[in-house]
Amino acid sequence: MIEIRHLRKVFDDDTIPLKDIDITINDGDVISIIGPSGTGKSTLLRCINMLTEPTSGSIIVDGQDITAKGCNLNEIRKKMGMVFQSFNLFGHLTIIENIMNPQITLLGRSRQEAYDKAMYLLQQVGLASKVFAYPDELSGGQQQRIAIARTLAMDPDIILFDEPTSALDPSMIGEVQSVIKMLAKSGRTMMIVTHEMDFARKISNRVLFMYDGIIYEDGSPKQIFEHPQKEITKKFIQRLSSLTYKIDSTDFDIEAMNDELGAYGEKLLIEAERLSKLSLALEEICINNLAAREGVPDILVKVEYSEKLDILTMLVCYKGEKFDLHSSQSRLFQSLLAESTTEARQDDIKDDPMGYEHMISMRFKWVEE
């Protein structure tokens, strides 16, 4: 259990990222921390791990106040692991050495014990083949998975993730999120600062909305995302901008996806007609064509809305034979492609770590008649 009482942080330039944080984190909680930039989310994690020293207040971990003088921080940190957005791997060491060395130097494990642990974790994150590679030979997504494996090698009870996908290309985000989802089922206590709202909704049992240096609202994902109690939270949730789908089965629930798209459009005040066009395009491209091919489909779909540009975008990444949009037999879809308010582009993808070979991007504008 972590108890945080009246935590405050003031930097030398008089900025105050944390004004008064008061919260109890229970064992096994998976907590996503969301909110606008600059509201103290990352500072909170760094204070919990004492990488940033609080100005006042207390942080009690398993009954021990880690802000008190004389506290053995090295012992406390053995219980906590932290995954940063910048990976922080040692470039001159191989992947296996990056994971083995902290175990040997900090936990006193033998080289064989450290090696066995590292190999097991590399298999868990799907990178056993990269054991003797160097960090700069890996993609960003792969490096972040290695960073997570290195953290797990220390057997922490608590893992803190500071925007673990923010430095990654969109095509790499899913592979890191899959590893974190796996960890969420392990019973560890986890706190995740993230801007990926769909991810936060699916992985967490609690969501903290931070605003102006305080925890403005604390609740379940359903409460925060569907029934926020406070006005500022409501405004923030209404500006959520993206949805992601992984289509890996011919039994993909298109109706559930359409329901989610409808709710998404209502929150962002996107016209039903424009959302309907996107749904038509998604079903025709992904379900009627790509997923209908022989074999198991592997399609990544991202739907994003830019409030500033007032453009609704659908990005489809897929493997296998390239699909020509204009080969579709649907007259409705072909008329959609011909509309001046719809833009479509097709590209090949090079060196994608997830193995996607092709990409379709469609933008749906709105023109009032």
C-alpha positions as CSV (number, residue, x, y, z in Angstrom):
1,M,0.0,0.0,0.0
2,I,1.1,3.5,-0.8
3,E,-0.2,6.5,1.2
4,I,0.5,10.0,0.0
5,R,-0.4,12.8,2.4
6,H,-0.4,16.5,1.5
7,L,2.4,16.1,-1.1
8,R,3.7,19.4,-2.5
9,K,6.5,20.2,-4.9
10,V,7.9,23.6,-5.7
11,F,10.7,24.0,-8.1
12,D,13.5,26.6,-7.9
13,D,11.8,28.8,-10.6
14,D,8.7,28.9,-8.3
15,T,6.6,26.6,-10.6
16,I,4.3,24.3,-8.5
17,P,3.6,21.1,-10.3
18,L,2.1,19.5,-7.2
19,K,0.0,21.6,-4.8
20,D,-1.7,19.1,-2.5
21,I,-1.8,15.4,-3.3
22,D,-3.6,13.2,-0.9
23,I,-4.4,9.6,-2.0
24,T,-4.2,6.0,-1.0
25,I,-3.0,3.4,-3.5
26,N,-4.0,-0.2,-2.7
27,D,-2.0,-3.3,-3.4
28,G,-2.9,-4.6,-6.9
29,D,-4.3,-1.3,-8.1
30,V,-3.7,-0.5,-11.8
31,I,-4.1,3.3,-12.0
32,S,-3.9,5.4,-15.1
33,I,-3.1,9.1,-14.5
34,I,-4.5,11.4,-17.1
35,G,-4.9,15.1,-17.6
36,P,-3.5,18.1,-19.6
37,S,0.2,18.6,-20.0
38,G,1.9,20.4,-17.2
39,T,-0.4,19.3,-14.4
40,G,2.1,17.3,-12.4
41,K,1.5,13.8,-13.6
42,S,5.2,12.8,-14.2
43,T,6.3,14.8,-11.2
44,L,4.0,12.7,-9.0
45,L,5.6,9.5,-10.2
46,R,9.1,10.8,-9.7
47,C,8.3,11.9,-6.2
48,I,6.9,8.4,-5.4
49,N,10.2,6.9,-6.5
50,M,12.1,9.8,-4.8
51,L,13.8,10.7,-8.1
52,T,12.4,14.1,-7.4
53,E,12.4,15.2,-3.7
54,P,9.1,16.6,-2.5
55,T,9.0,20.0,-0.9
56,S,6.6,18.8,1.8
57,G,4.2,16.1,2.7
58,S,4.8,12.3,3.1
59,I,4.9,9.2,1.0
60,I,4.4,6.0,3.1
61,V,5.2,2.7,1.3
62,D,4.3,-0.4,3.3
63,G,4.2,1.5,6.5
64,Q,7.6,3.3,5.9
65,D,7.8,7.0,5.3
66,I,10.3,7.3,2.4
67,T,10.5,11.1,2.8
68,A,11.8,10.8,6.3
69,K,15.5,11.4,7.0
70,G,17.5,8.2,7.4
71,C,15.2,6.2,5.2
72,N,17.1,3.6,3.1
73,L,15.9,4.6,-0.3
74,N,17.9,1.8,-2.1
75,E,15.9,-0.8,-0.2
76,I,12.6,0.9,-1.0
77,R,13.5,1.3,-4.7
78,K,14.1,-2.5,-4.9
79,K,10.3,-2.7,-4.4
80,M,9.6,-0.2,-7.2
81,G,10.4,-0.2,-10.8
82,M,10.1,2.7,-13.2
83,V,9.8,2.7,-16.9
84,F,10.6,6.0,-18.6
85,Q,9.5,7.3,-22.0
86,S,13.1,7.6,-23.1
87,F,14.0,3.9,-22.5
88,N,17.4,4.7,-20.8
89,L,19.2,1.6,-22.1
90,F,23.0,1.4,-22.0
91,G,24.0,1.7,-25.7
92,H,27.4,0.0,-25.2
93,L,25.8,-3.1,-23.7
94,T,23.9,-5.9,-25.4
95,I,20.3,-6.5,-24.6
96,I,21.0,-9.4,-22.3
97,E,23.7,-7.4,-20.5
98,N,21.3,-4.5,-20.0
99,I,18.9,-6.8,-18.2
100,M,21.5,-8.9,-16.3
101,N,23.8,-6.2,-14.9
102,P,21.2,-4.5,-12.5
103,Q,20.3,-8.0,-11.1
104,I,24.0,-8.7,-10.4
105,T,25.0,-5.4,-9.0
106,L,21.8,-4.5,-7.0
107,L,20.3,-7.9,-6.1
108,G,23.5,-9.9,-5.8
109,R,22.4,-12.6,-8.2
110,S,24.9,-14.9,-9.9
111,R,25.5,-14.4,-13.6
112,Q,23.7,-17.7,-14.3
113,E,20.6,-16.6,-12.3
114,A,20.6,-13.2,-13.9
115,Y,20.9,-14.8,-17.4
116,D,18.1,-17.2,-16.8
117,K,15.8,-14.5,-15.5
118,A,16.7,-12.2,-18.4
119,M,16.0,-14.9,-21.0
120,Y,12.7,-15.8,-19.4
121,L,11.6,-12.1,-19.5
122,L,12.8,-11.7,-23.1
123,Q,10.6,-14.5,-24.1
124,Q,7.7,-13.0,-22.2
125,V,8.0,-9.7,-24.2
126,G,8.6,-11.5,-27.5
127,L,12.3,-10.5,-28.0
128,A,14.3,-13.6,-27.2
129,S,15.8,-13.3,-30.7
130,K,17.4,-10.0,-29.9
131,V,19.5,-11.2,-26.9
132,F,22.9,-10.2,-28.4
133,A,21.7,-7.1,-30.3
134,Y,22.5,-3.6,-29.2
135,P,19.8,-1.0,-28.3
136,D,20.5,1.1,-31.5
137,E,19.7,-2.0,-33.6
138,L,16.2,-2.1,-32.3
139,S,13.1,-0.1,-33.0
140,G,11.7,2.3,-30.4
141,G,8.9,-0.2,-29.5
142,Q,11.4,-3.0,-29.1
143,Q,13.6,-0.8,-26.9
144,Q,10.7,0.0,-24.6
145,R,9.8,-3.6,-24.3
146,I,13.4,-4.3,-23.3
147,A,13.2,-1.5,-20.7
148,I,10.1,-3.1,-19.3
149,A,11.9,-6.5,-19.1
150,R,14.8,-4.9,-17.3
151,T,12.4,-3.4,-14.8
152,L,10.6,-6.8,-14.3
153,A,14.0,-8.5,-13.7
154,M,14.2,-6.7,-10.4
155,D,11.0,-8.4,-9.2
156,P,9.3,-5.1,-8.1
157,D,6.0,-5.0,-6.2
158,I,5.2,-1.6,-7.8
159,I,5.8,-0.4,-11.3
160,L,5.6,3.2,-12.4
161,F,5.2,4.0,-16.1
162,D,5.9,7.5,-17.2
163,E,4.2,7.9,-20.6
164,P,5.8,4.7,-21.9
165,T,4.4,5.1,-25.5
166,S,4.8,8.9,-26.0
167,A,8.1,8.6,-27.8
168,L,6.9,5.9,-30.2
169,D,5.5,6.0,-33.7
170,P,1.8,5.0,-33.8
171,S,2.6,1.6,-35.4
172,M,4.8,0.7,-32.4
173,I,2.4,1.7,-29.6
174,G,0.4,-1.5,-29.7
175,E,3.3,-3.8,-29.0
176,V,4.2,-2.0,-25.8
177,Q,0.6,-1.7,-24.7
178,S,0.2,-5.5,-25.1
179,V,3.1,-6.1,-22.7
180,I,1.7,-3.7,-20.1
181,K,-1.8,-5.3,-20.4
182,M,-0.1,-8.6,-19.7
183,L,1.5,-7.2,-16.6
184,A,-1.8,-5.7,-15.4
185,K,-3.0,-9.2,-14.9
186,S,-0.1,-10.2,-12.7
187,G,-1.4,-8.6,-9.4
188,R,1.4,-6.0,-9.3
189,T,0.5,-2.4,-8.2
190,M,0.9,-0.2,-11.3
191,M,0.7,3.5,-12.0
192,I,0.7,4.7,-15.6
193,V,0.9,8.3,-16.8
194,T,-0.6,8.1,-20.3
195,H,-2.2,10.2,-23.1
196,E,-3.7,7.1,-24.7
197,M,-7.2,7.3,-23.3
198,D,-8.6,4.1,-24.9
199,F,-5.6,2.2,-23.3
200,A,-6.3,3.8,-19.9
201,R,-9.9,2.9,-20.1
202,K,-9.2,-0.8,-20.8
203,I,-6.3,-1.5,-18.5
204,S,-7.1,0.3,-15.3
205,N,-9.3,-0.3,-12.3
206,R,-8.8,3.3,-11.3
207,V,-8.3,6.5,-13.2
208,L,-6.9,9.7,-11.7
209,F,-7.6,13.0,-13.5
210,M,-5.0,15.6,-12.5
211,Y,-5.5,19.3,-13.0
212,D,-3.6,22.3,-11.7
213,G,-1.4,20.3,-9.3
214,I,-4.1,18.3,-7.6
215,I,-6.0,15.0,-8.1
216,Y,-9.1,16.6,-9.4
217,E,-11.1,13.5,-9.8
218,D,-10.6,9.8,-8.9
219,G,-12.9,7.0,-10.0
220,S,-13.3,3.9,-12.1
221,P,-12.7,4.1,-15.9
222,K,-16.5,4.0,-16.5
223,Q,-17.1,6.9,-14.1
224,I,-14.2,9.1,-15.4
225,F,-14.8,8.5,-19.1
226,E,-18.5,8.2,-19.2
227,H,-19.9,10.0,-16.1
228,P,-17.3,12.5,-14.9
229,Q,-18.6,14.5,-11.9
230,K,-16.7,17.7,-12.4
231,E,-16.9,20.2,-15.2
232,I,-13.2,20.5,-16.0
233,T,-13.0,16.7,-16.2
234,K,-16.0,16.7,-18.6
235,K,-14.4,19.2,-20.9
236,F,-11.2,17.2,-21.0
237,I,-12.9,13.9,-21.7
238,Q,-14.9,15.6,-24.5
239,R,-11.6,16.4,-26.2
240,L,-10.3,12.9,-26.4
241,S,-9.1,12.3,-29.9
242,S,-8.4,8.7,-30.9
243,L,-9.6,5.1,-30.9
244,T,-7.5,2.0,-31.8
245,Y,-8.7,-1.4,-33.0
246,K,-6.8,-4.6,-33.6
247,I,-8.6,-6.9,-36.1
248,D,-7.1,-10.3,-35.7
249,S,-10.1,-12.5,-36.2
250,T,-12.8,-13.0,-38.8
251,D,-15.2,-12.8,-35.9
252,F,-14.4,-9.2,-35.1
253,D,-17.4,-7.5,-33.5
254,I,-18.2,-4.8,-36.0
255,E,-21.4,-3.8,-34.2
256,A,-19.6,-3.2,-31.0
257,M,-17.1,-1.1,-32.9
258,N,-19.8,1.0,-34.5
259,D,-21.4,1.5,-31.1
260,E,-18.1,2.8,-29.7
261,L,-17.6,5.0,-32.8
262,G,-21.1,6.5,-32.2
263,A,-20.3,7.2,-28.6
264,Y,-17.0,8.7,-29.6
265,G,-18.7,11.0,-32.2
266,E,-21.2,12.2,-29.6
267,K,-18.5,13.2,-27.2
268,L,-16.6,15.1,-29.8
269,L,-19.7,16.5,-31.5
270,I,-18.7,14.9,-34.9
271,E,-21.6,14.9,-37.4
272,A,-23.4,11.5,-37.7
273,E,-23.1,11.6,-41.5
274,R,-19.3,12.0,-41.4
275,L,-19.0,9.2,-38.8
276,S,-21.2,7.0,-40.9
277,K,-18.9,7.4,-43.9
278,L,-15.9,6.4,-41.8
279,S,-17.8,3.4,-40.6
280,L,-18.7,2.4,-44.1
281,A,-15.1,2.8,-45.3
282,L,-13.8,0.8,-42.3
283,E,-16.2,-2.1,-42.9
284,E,-15.6,-2.2,-46.6
285,I,-11.8,-2.1,-46.4
286,C,-11.1,-4.1,-43.2
287,I,-14.0,-6.6,-42.9
288,N,-15.3,-7.2,-46.5
289,N,-11.8,-7.2,-48.1
290,L,-8.7,-7.5,-45.9
291,A,-10.2,-9.8,-43.2
292,A,-12.0,-11.8,-45.8
293,R,-8.8,-13.1,-47.3
294,E,-7.4,-16.5,-46.5
295,G,-5.6,-16.9,-43.2
296,V,-5.8,-15.0,-39.9
297,P,-6.2,-11.2,-40.4
298,D,-3.7,-8.8,-38.8
299,I,-5.0,-5.3,-39.2
300,L,-4.4,-2.2,-37.0
301,V,-7.0,0.6,-37.2
302,K,-6.6,4.0,-35.7
303,V,-9.4,6.6,-35.8
304,E,-8.4,10.1,-34.9
305,Y,-10.2,13.5,-34.8
306,S,-8.5,16.8,-35.0
307,E,-10.7,19.4,-33.4
308,K,-8.3,22.2,-34.6
309,L,-8.5,21.1,-38.2
310,D,-12.0,19.6,-38.0
311,I,-10.8,16.5,-39.8
312,L,-11.7,12.9,-39.0
313,T,-8.9,10.4,-40.0
314,M,-8.8,6.6,-40.3
315,L,-5.5,4.9,-40.6
316,V,-5.4,1.2,-41.5
317,C,-2.1,-0.8,-41.4
318,Y,-2.1,-4.4,-42.7
319,K,0.1,-7.3,-43.9
320,G,0.1,-9.4,-47.0
321,E,-1.1,-8.6,-50.5
322,K,-1.7,-4.9,-51.2
323,F,-5.4,-4.0,-51.5
324,D,-6.3,-1.4,-54.2
325,L,-9.1,0.8,-52.9
326,H,-10.6,1.2,-56.4
327,S,-10.9,-2.5,-56.8
328,S,-13.8,-2.6,-54.3
329,Q,-17.1,-3.9,-55.7
330,S,-19.1,-1.6,-53.5
331,R,-20.7,1.2,-55.5
332,L,-21.4,3.0,-52.2
333,F,-17.8,2.9,-51.2
334,Q,-16.6,4.0,-54.7
335,S,-19.0,7.0,-54.6
336,L,-17.5,7.8,-51.2
337,L,-14.0,7.8,-52.6
338,A,-15.1,10.2,-55.4
339,E,-16.5,12.8,-52.9
340,S,-14.6,16.0,-52.6
341,T,-14.9,15.8,-48.8
342,T,-13.0,12.5,-48.7
343,E,-9.3,12.1,-49.2
344,A,-7.6,8.6,-49.5
345,R,-4.0,7.6,-49.7
346,Q,-2.2,4.3,-50.0
347,D,1.5,3.7,-49.1
348,D,3.9,0.8,-48.5
349,I,5.5,0.7,-45.0
350,K,9.2,0.0,-44.6
351,D,10.9,-1.6,-41.6
352,D,7.8,-1.6,-39.4
353,P,8.5,-3.5,-36.2
354,M,5.0,-5.0,-36.1
355,G,5.5,-6.3,-39.6
356,Y,2.8,-4.2,-41.3
357,E,3.6,-3.8,-45.0
358,H,0.9,-1.4,-46.2
359,M,-1.1,1.6,-45.0
360,I,-4.4,3.2,-46.0
361,S,-5.1,6.7,-44.8
362,M,-8.6,8.3,-45.3
363,R,-9.6,11.8,-44.2
364,F,-13.2,12.9,-43.9
365,K,-13.8,16.6,-44.0
366,W,-17.1,18.4,-43.3
367,V,-18.5,21.0,-45.7
368,E,-21.8,22.7,-44.8
369,E,-24.2,22.9,-47.7
